[in-house]
Amino acid sequence: QRFQHQLAAKHQAFYSATRLGRNLKDRCTKADPERDVLQQMLDELKNKWNAVRSVVSRSQNKLDEALLTSGRVADAISSLLEWLGKAEASLAEDQPTMGDTDTIHMLIEQHKTMQQELGAREQTVAAMKASGDIPAAHLEELENTWDRVNHLADIREGRLRESLKLAEEFQDAVQIMRDFLPQAEAELKFRALPDDEMAIVQLIEKHEKFQEELRNHQECIDKIRDLAEEILQNCHPNAIRFVKYYLTITQTRWDQLLQRGKNQEKRLQDELRNIQGNAALVEELLAWLTDAQVLLSTKERDPIPDDLKVVEDLYKEHLEFHDEVTSKNNDVERLTKILTLEPKSPGRHFGSNMKLNDLDGYNPRVLTLQNKWRTVWRMSIDRKKALQDALDTLQELEGLKTFDFEVWKTKYLNWIKAKKLRITDFFRRQDKDGDGFLSREEFVNGMLHTHFPTNKTELHAVFDMFATTNRHFIEYKDFIEAMKPVRHQKARLQSGKRQMTDGELIHDEIEKEISQCQCRNSFRAEMIDEGKYRFGEKQNIRLVRFLNSTVMVRVGGGWVTLDEFLETNDPCRAGSSGDNSLRRSRVTSSMVNLSGTSGAPPRNTMRKSSDFGGSTGSLQRTKRLSNSSSNITNSQSKSRLPPSTPTRGMNSSYGSPRTSQSPSPYSRSKTPQPTPTYVPRSNTPTSRLSTGTPRSAMTPKTSTPTRSGRTTPTYPATGRTTPSGRTTPSGRTTPTMQNGSNSMRRLPSTPKGPR
């Protein structure tokens, strides 16, 4: 009995292994050698299981017979009744007997085993009846139980045969759909549709046959659904999952197939209508382009009138027509792409009256459409250009009637100012030979090339205003002079315009002076901020102020006029490098003298003086010198020589001596000025001036007096030379420039404030 319990526990594992093997076998192809191997393994497992069950059944029968023979009748009857009770429970009518084929085959095999055991125990039951030792009540119970078990076995056998028939029918229907669905899905696989109308018609006919085949298989789907529902009503627990799986997967794939079939049918119908519509659209476009070509040809033969209003109307009308032509470009391009077919097969026939493919290769109607479209497009473009040119010419002529040079000049000057350009830049760029003249073609084309908002008619009118003596050239100076704006404040006030600020007056004056430069690489002045400019290629920023109608530039510790500053720094005015001494002399003569009053001690010469404002950068002294910087006279008194100071030839920054002479304007030296050399102070004052000749021996180390009376050693001529000719030594002394042969003038500097 313990062994029978162990064997019954193994029954579920046997069933699972058998089903798994059958599934693996079904997945193999018929030519796969593994299919036969799996079948042999299944048969071997089944035979061994049945053999074990038979041995157990025979052993149980022998044990019952042994109990009966040994006189233990009660034990034998009890064992037999126990087995019959289990058999009756397993053969009850409420036990499920339906499922898939694998489950039904398993149930049939179990039932056959049960019938074999019943046949084996029949002899034991007959022996018990014939023994006569069994009580009548036990014997009657045995007979009734035996009869019920045999009756239930017969009923179960019939039910299993019906279940097997139903399962096989269900399996056949599922197999039919499993074979059909992949083929149908491959038939509906997405492919690019042809562009030929006949090919689309053939595809539609083929799809209709396919749809008919789908409708025929609908009965199979309904049958699968009905059989599955019937099986699930009395299905064995082991088969429920498989029956539901077959039903769900089949129904889902079928629904997807139907939807794809409907989509394919709609797609084919849309493509057919599109092709038929394209054929009609080709004819419609050809008719429209033909009419458009005739219309444009007629208009080209008619001359364009000289009336501005009429030309404007014609131009607007043609723009609308050109927009309509442009709007049809997309249709032409689309038809050109989709109506170009491959060579036709010899046996192809036409099913439409609209013959799009009369010849092999390209569609001739499409070729005609392409050529006609190109012709109409080119004619429309030419017509538009002709009307545009005529309209521009008439507008220019109309504007020339009311042309005002002052308005044109104001507009040009404002444009130049907005672009941060100069008028001279235009002439230098166009005047290739540098003779100061421009031809009519150079002037007009060059001005148009700058993208100034004007036209050729206005430019020709401007050229004619200046080319009075020579009708073929315009002179640079005449044009520049005419383009100069009104700069003076009085003229602007008289003209009713607003009063210009000092910054605007300074900017106009600088532009006026800079514009006189005729070099190819002109001297530039860049405005950094209000009253701050950068001149030339240097990075130094100069302060510029306006005083009494004179523009003053800050140089070092003083102020010079703009004209003198440009003569010093503008190469165009300064000339060759040999005029450096002249420039230094002119700058030196225009600077403010910052030396102390006569009789002041040397230690106080660096202090701020209230009589001379140039030392602090103020414009108070400059106001007295603004009329003519070059005529500044020496109004200072003679310097007194202290006993301890050097003689007149000594260059010292503290108490420089001067000779007694009458006031006269400073003269500008024509020769280069020597570099001042400082010699050490000695007990005997001497006068020594260095020359321009280099010294053969090393210059001895010198000393410079300081405020405290100590001397600071310095090296001569080791400082840097400024653009104005000033030499700043590395020591604390301030070099002086000689003005003439006997007088010395100290360069302006910004001294330190009073202690």
LUMKOL-822460 format. One record per residue (C-alpha): x, y, z. Coordinates in steps of 0.05 Angstrom, whole numbers, padded with zeros to 5 digits, always signed. Layout:
BEGIN
XYZ/...
This chain:
BEGIN
+00000+00000+00000/+00057+00048+00015/+00086+00033-00054/+00019+00047-00086/+00016+00114-00052/+00086+00131-00077/+00066+00110-00147/+00004+00153-00145/+00047+00213-00125/+00090+00203-00187/+00030+00205-00233/+00031+00282-00240/+00104+00282-00259/+00092+00227-00310/+00035+00268-00341/+00077+00332-00345/+00136+00297-00376/+00092+00264-00427/+00059+00330-00448/+00126+00366-00452/+00153+00312-00497/+00093+00316-00543/+00100+00391-00548/+00173+00385-00567/+00156+00333-00619/+00102+00377-00649/+00151+00435-00657/+00199+00392-00697/+00191+00388-00772/+00174+00323-00805/+00245+00316-00832/+00277+00332-00765/+00312+00269-00736/+00298+00293-00666/+00224+00280-00678/+00235+00205-00680/+00280+00207-00619/+00228+00243-00578/+00174+00194-00601/+00217+00135-00579/+00229+00167-00512/+00155+00178-00502/+00138+00107-00521/+00191+00079-00474/+00166+00122-00416/+00094+00101-00428/+00111+00027-00432/+00151+00028-00368/+00096+00065-00331/+00044+00016-00354/+00088-00043-00336/+00098-00017-00266/+00023-00006-00258/+00010-00077-00282/+00060-00107-00234/+00029-00068-00176/-00040-00091-00196/-00019-00164-00200/+00016-00160-00134/-00046-00132-00102/-00088-00189-00130/-00040-00241-00105/-00040-00210-00036/-00116-00212-00034/-00118-00285-00057/-00066-00302-00004/-00108-00270+00050/-00169-00308+00026/-00131-00374+00022/-00101-00366+00091/-00170-00358+00121/-00166-00284+00134/-00230-00272+00095/-00248-00208+00133/-00182-00176+00116/-00189-00196+00043/-00259-00168+00038/-00237-00104+00073/-00179-00094+00025/-00223-00108-00036/-00278-00061-00013/-00226-00006+00000/-00200-00012-00071/-00270-00014-00101/-00287+00050-00062/-00228+00086-00092/-00245+00061-00161/-00318+00083-00154/-00296+00153-00132/-00250+00160-00193/-00304+00135-00240/-00359+00181-00214/-00401+00216-00266/-00383+00285-00241/-00310+00275-00256/-00288+00318-00317/-00273+00279-00379/-00259+00334-00431/-00198+00371-00453/-00146+00372-00508/-00124+00309-00543/-00064+00298-00498/-00106+00301-00435/-00159+00256-00464/-00107+00204-00485/-00080+00205-00414/-00149+00195-00385/-00163+00138-00433/-00098+00103-00413/-00116+00111-00340/-00185+00082-00353/-00155+00023-00390/-00110+00010-00331/-00171+00012-00285/-00208-00037-00329/-00148-00084-00328/-00147-00082-00253/-00222-00096-00251/-00211-00156-00296/-00155-00181-00251/-00197-00176-00189/-00257-00211-00219/-00230-00280-00201/-00219-00257-00129/-00291-00233-00123/-00317-00299-00153/-00275-00339-00103/-00303-00299-00045/-00374-00312-00068/-00361-00387-00074/-00326-00394-00007/-00390-00388+00035/-00352-00363+00095/-00369-00291+00083/-00429-00261+00119/-00489-00247+00076/-00487-00173+00091/-00414-00166+00070/-00426-00208+00009/-00485-00166-00013/-00445-00102-00003/-00388-00131-00044/-00435-00151-00101/-00469-00083-00103/-00403-00045-00102/-00374-00089-00156/-00434-00079-00201/-00432-00003-00192/-00358+00001-00208/-00367-00039-00271/-00426+00003-00292/-00388+00069-00279/-00329+00041-00318/-00373+00028-00379/-00404+00098-00374/-00335+00131-00368/-00309+00093-00427/-00365+00121-00470/-00355+00191-00445/-00281+00187-00459/-00294+00165-00530/-00340+00225-00541/-00289+00272-00508/-00234+00244-00553/-00276+00256-00615/-00291+00327-00592/-00218+00341-00575/-00194+00315-00642/-00245+00358-00678/-00221+00419-00638/-00148+00401-00653/-00162+00395-00728/-00196+00462-00731/-00140+00495-00693/-00088+00463-00738/-00124+00487-00800/-00121+00559-00775/-00049+00551-00753/-00031+00532-00824/-00074+00586-00856/-00057+00646-00813/+00018+00652-00830/+00002+00649-00905/-00052+00702-00899/-00007+00747-00857/+00048+00741-00909/-00002+00759-00963/-00020+00823-00927/+00051+00842-00912/+00063+00916-00926/+00093+00930-00994/+00101+00992-01037/+00044+00998-01086/+00058+01006-01160/+00042+01071-01197/+00008+01036-01255/-00068+01038-01256/-00073+00968-01285/-00027+00939-01232/-00070+00970-01178/-00132+00941-01210/-00100+00872-01211/-00081+00879-01138/-00152+00898-01121/-00180+00837-01156/-00129+00793-01121/-00147+00823-01055/-00221+00810-01066/-00206+00736-01076/-00165+00737-01012/-00223+00769-00975/-00269+00714-01001/-00221+00662-00974/-00221+00697-00907/-00296+00694-00905/-00293+00620-00918/-00248+00610-00858/-00295+00648-00814/-00334+00584-00804/-00272+00549-00777/-00261+00605-00728/-00333+00600-00704/-00326+00525-00697/-00263+00532-00655/-00298+00582-00610/-00359+00536-00601/-00318+00474-00588/-00274+00510-00538/-00334+00535-00500/-00364+00464-00498/-00298+00433-00475/-00288+00484-00421/-00355+00467-00390/-00330+00398-00368/-00255+00405-00378/-00203+00368-00339/-00161+00416-00296/-00097+00397-00332/-00127+00417-00399/-00160+00484-00383/-00098+00525-00394/-00083+00494-00462/-00153+00500-00489/-00157+00573-00470/-00089+00586-00501/-00109+00556-00568/-00174+00595-00568/-00142+00662-00550/-00084+00659-00597/-00126+00637-00656/-00180+00690-00644/-00129+00746-00635/-00090+00731-00698/-00156+00724-00737/-00180+00793-00714/-00114+00825-00732/-00117+00791-00801/-00186+00819-00814/-00165+00889-00795/-00104+00886-00839/-00147+00861-00896/-00193+00921-00889/-00135+00969-00887/-00104+00939-00949/-00170+00944-00986/-00177+01018-00967/-00105+01031-00986/-00114+01001-01055/-00178+01039-01068/-00145+01105-01047/-00086+01092-01092/-00131+01076-01150/-00170+01140-01140/-00104+01178-01133/-00077+01151-01198/-00142+01166-01234/-00142+01236-01204/-00069+01246-01225/-00087+01229-01297/-00143+01279-01296/-00097+01330-01262/-00045+01322-01317/-00096+01339-01369/-00121+01398-01328/-00051+01426-01318/-00034+01417-01392/-00096+01457-01411/-00081+01512-01361/-00008+01517-01382/-00028+01522-01455/-00074+01580-01440/-00021+01613-01397/+00031+01606-01452/-00016+01638-01503/-00031+01695-01454/+00042+01709-01440/+00060+01707-01514/+00005+01759-01528/+00030+01804-01473/+00102+01799-01496/+00083+01825-01564/+00051+01887-01534/+00100+01942-01514/+00103+01965-01442/+00071+02034-01435/+00107+02095-01406/+00052+02112-01356/+00074+02097-01284/+00004+02082-01260/-00010+02033-01317/+00057+01998-01306/+00042+01990-01232/-00025+01959-01247/+00007+01912-01298/+00061+01893-01248/+00011+01877-01193/-00032+01837-01242/+00029+01797-01265/+00050+01784-01193/-00017+01751-01180/-00009+01710-01243/+00062+01691-01224/+00038+01669-01154/-00014+01625-01188/+00040+01594-01231/+00083+01582-01170/+00026+01549-01132/+00020+01496-01187/+00093+01479-01182/+00081+01427-01127/+00030+01390-01169/+00076+01389-01228/+00134+01362-01188/+00091+01309-01155/+00062+01285-01221/+00131+01285-01252/+00156+01237-01198/+00097+01189-01192/+00078+01182-01265/+00147+01160-01288/+00139+01085-01298/+00184+01026-01313/+00181+00992-01382/+00117+00955-01393/+00113+00880-01403/+00093+00858-01474/+00027+00827-01454/+00000+00885-01412/-00068+00913-01430/-00101+00978-01412/-00164+00981-01371/-00174+01056-01372/-00191+01105-01427/-00140+01154-01398/-00077+01124-01429/-00019+01149-01388/+00032+01100-01416/+00027+01097-01491/+00101+01083-01498/+00152+01044-01459/+00192+01084-01409/+00172+01154-01391/+00101+01178-01397/+00096+01224-01457/+00041+01265-01425/+00087+01278-01366/+00144+01298-01412/+00098+01347-01447/+00076+01374-01379/+00149+01384-01359/+00168+01420-01422/+00107+01465-01422/+00117+01481-01349/+00189+01502-01360/+00168+01546-01418/+00112+01581-01380/+00156+01591-01319/+00212+01622-01359/+00164+01668-01396/+00132+01690-01330/+00200+01705-01300/+00221+01746-01362/+00155+01784-01361/+00163+01799-01287/+00234+01824-01297/+00214+01868-01355/+00157+01900-01316/+00202+01909-01255/+00255+01944-01296/+00204+01988-01329/+00172+02005-01262/+00239+02022-01231/+00258+02066-01290/+00192+02104-01287/+00197+02112-01212/+00268+02139-01219/+00246+02188-01272/+00187+02209-01230/+00233+02219-01170/+00283+02258-01213/+00230+02311-01225/+00230+02329-01152/+00303+02312-01139/+00335+02357-01086/+00409+02352-01077/+00406+02378-01006/+00358+02323-00986/+00402+02271-01021/+00463+02300-00987/+00431+02298-00918/+00409+02227-00929/+00479+02207-00952/+00513+02241-00893/+00466+02208-00844/+00479+02141-00876/+00554+02154-00872/+00548+02172-00799/+00506+02111-00783/+00555+02066-00818/+00614+02101-00783/+00647+02113-00850/+00680+02172-00884/+00668+02202-00952/+00742+02198-00967/+00740+02122-00959/+00693+02117-01019/+00738+02158-01065/+00802+02123-01044/+00770+02056-01057/+00745+02076-01127/+00804+02120-01148/+00851+02064-01168/+00902+02110-01202/+00901+02162-01147/+00891+02223-01193/+00832+02251-01154/+00781+02239-01209/+00726+02188-01218/+00690+02171-01282/+00615+02167-01287/+00616+02091-01287/+00663+02088-01228/+00622+02137-01188/+00554+02105-01202/+00575+02032-01195/+00618+02047-01134/+00562+02083-01099/+00513+02027-01114/+00564+01976-01089/+00563+02009-01021/+00489+01992-01015/+00470+02064-01002/+00394+02070-01013/+00393+02107-01079/+00386+02092-01153/+00424+02103-01217/+00381+02162-01239/+00396+02201-01175/+00470+02183-01180/+00473+02207-01252/+00440+02272-01231/+00490+02281-01175/+00547+02267-01223/+00521+02318-01272/+00519+02371-01218/+00595+02366-01207/+00619+02347-01276/+00606+02417-01304/+00672+02429-01338/+00687+02357-01357/+00625+02315-01369/+00664+02250-01361/+00697+02258-01293/+00681+02284-01224/+00736+02315-01182/+00748+02291-01112/+00756+02360-01080/+00692+02387-01110/+00650+02329-01084/+00682+02332-01014/+00671+02407-01010/+00598+02401-01030/+00585+02345-00981/+00612+02383-00920/+00558+02395-00869/+00543+02462-00835/+00589+02459-00776/+00589+02528-00745/+00541+02541-00689/+00516+02608-00716/+00498+02578-00783/+00459+02523-00748/+00422+02573-00705/+00404+02615-00766/+00378+02553-00802/+00331+02541-00744/+00364+02476-00722/+00381+02459-00650/+00445+02484-00618/+00502+02435-00623/+00537+02412-00560/+00611+02418-00548/+00620+02344-00562/+00586+02350-00630/+00628+02412-00648/+00691+02375-00628/+00672+02315-00669/+00656+02357-00731/+00721+02396-00725/+00761+02331-00718/+00725+02302-00779/+00740+02365-00818/+00814+02363-00802/+00821+02288-00812/+00785+02291-00880/+00841+02334-00908/+00888+02274-00906/+00896+02246-00977/+00938+02185-00960/+00913+02116-00980/+00920+02093-00908/+00890+02155-00877/+00902+02181-00808/+00844+02159-00764/+00811+02189-00703/+00768+02143-00661/+00719+02170-00609/+00724+02129-00545/+00679+02169-00500/+00654+02240-00492/+00716+02283-00499/+00763+02223-00507/+00794+02204-00573/+00847+02155-00599/+00889+02183-00656/+00927+02143-00707/+00953+02073-00693/+00972+02088-00621/+00932+02063-00562/+00938+02127-00522/+00873+02162-00506/+00874+02238-00511/+00829+02287-00475/+00797+02337-00523/+00762+02401-00502/+00728+02458-00538/+00747+02529-00517/+00730+02594-00553/+00716+02560-00620/+00783+02524-00614/+00793+02449-00604/+00848+02434-00554/+00882+02367-00544/+00914+02345-00479/+00988+02329-00488/+01029+02311-00427/+01013+02364-00375/+00988+02418-00423/+00941+02432-00481/+00955+02443-00555/+00909+02461-00612/+00882+02406-00656/+00919+02433-00717/+00986+02431-00682/+00972+02362-00653/+00957+02335-00723/+01019+02369-00752/+01059+02331-00701/+01026+02263-00704/+00994+02259-00774/+01047+02232-00822/+01012+02266-00880/+01025+02334-00848/+01090+02320-00813/+01125+02300-00877/+01189+02258-00877/+01226+02234-00816/+01276+02292-00824/+01224+02341-00798/+01221+02310-00729/+01260+02368-00699/+01211+02417-00731/+01152+02380-00702/+01183+02377-00633/+01198+02451-00636/+01126+02468-00655/+01096+02425-00601/+01145+02453-00550/+01129+02524-00569/+01054+02512-00560/+01057+02478-00492/+01043+02513-00427/+01104+02533-00386/+01097+02502-00318/+01160+02531-00285/+01154+02570-00220/+01158+02645-00212/+01224+02682-00212/+01259+02683-00146/+01224+02621-00119/+01269+02573-00085/+01287+02511-00124/+01253+02465-00074/+01186+02499-00087/+01187+02496-00162/+01146+02431-00164/+01090+02459-00121/+01023+02478-00149/+01021+02552-00170/+00957+02592-00170/+00983+02637-00226/+00994+02582-00277/+00937+02532-00283/+00971+02488-00336/+01005+02447-00284/+00940+02418-00258/+00910+02404-00326/+00862+02463-00321/+00840+02502-00381/+00847+02570-00346/+00915+02584-00376/+00895+02553-00441/+00837+02602-00449/+00888+02659-00451/+00928+02622-00504/+00873+02593-00547/+00873+02646-00603/+00942+02627-00626/+00984+02577-00590/+01044+02590-00633/+01047+02664-00611/+01056+02651-00537/+01107+02699-00509/+01152+02690-00451/+01116+02732-00398/+01154+02704-00339/+01207+02743-00303/+01280+02727-00305/+01302+02670-00262/+01349+02685-00205/+01409+02642-00198/+01421+02619-00127/+01493+02615-00107/+01490+02539-00103/+01456+02527-00171/+01494+02508-00234/+01509+02557-00289/+01465+02573-00349/+01483+02511-00389/+01463+02463-00334/+01398+02424-00348/+01364+02416-00281/+01292+02405-00265/+01297+02449-00202/+01309+02522-00215/+01332+02524-00287/+01368+02590-00300/+01349+02634-00358/+01386+02691-00393/+01360+02761-00392/+01328+02779-00458/+01269+02819-00485/+01202+02784-00494/+01196+02754-00563/+01157+02696-00593/+01188+02629-00588/+01222+02610-00652/+01219+02540-00679/+01286+02508-00688/+01304+02482-00757/+01357+02435-00731/+01349+02373-00688/+01354+02387-00615/+01408+02352-00575/+01390+02307-00518/+01403+02340-00451/+01457+02307-00410/+01461+02314-00335/+01529+02322-00302/+01544+02317-00228/+01544+02379-00187/+01611+02404-00164/+01638+02460-00123/+01654+02499-00186/+01592+02507-00230/+01605+02493-00303/+01562+02495-00365/+01560+02434-00409/+01514+02414-00466/+01515+02347-00498/+01518+02340-00573/+01486+02292-00620/+01551+02255-00629/+01555+02191-00588/+01606+02191-00534/+01665+02145-00540/+01673+02135-00466/+01621+02113-00417/+01583+02172-00387/+01596+02177-00313/+01540+02168-00264/+01506+02234-00247/+01467+02259-00188/+01402+02299-00187/+01383+02345-00130/+01320+02326-00092/+01274+02365-00047/+01311+02344+00016/+01378+02366-00012/+01403+02295-00026/+01428+02276-00094/+01399+02217-00132/+01446+02184-00182/+01418+02178-00252/+01442+02156-00320/+01438+02206-00377/+01392+02196-00436/+01364+02131-00411/+01291+02152-00411/+01240+02147-00468/+01225+02199-00521/+01152+02220-00528/+01120+02237-00596/+01129+02311-00579/+01204+02305-00574/+01207+02303-00498/+01258+02258-00465/+01240+02231-00397/+01301+02203-00361/+01295+02145-00313/+01313+02189-00254/+01268+02239-00219/+01292+02299-00259/+01250+02331-00312/+01288+02346-00377/+01285+02415-00408/+01285+02436-00480/+01328+02493-00506/+01293+02549-00542/+01346+02584-00579/+01418+02587-00557/+01412+02619-00489/+01342+02606-00462/+01315+02541-00434/+01241+02521-00428/+01218+02465-00383/+01168+02415-00413/+01100+02415-00380/+01084+02360-00333/+01032+02346-00280/+01067+02358-00214/+01047+02326-00149/+00999+02363-00104/+01024+02404-00046/+01045+02366+00014/
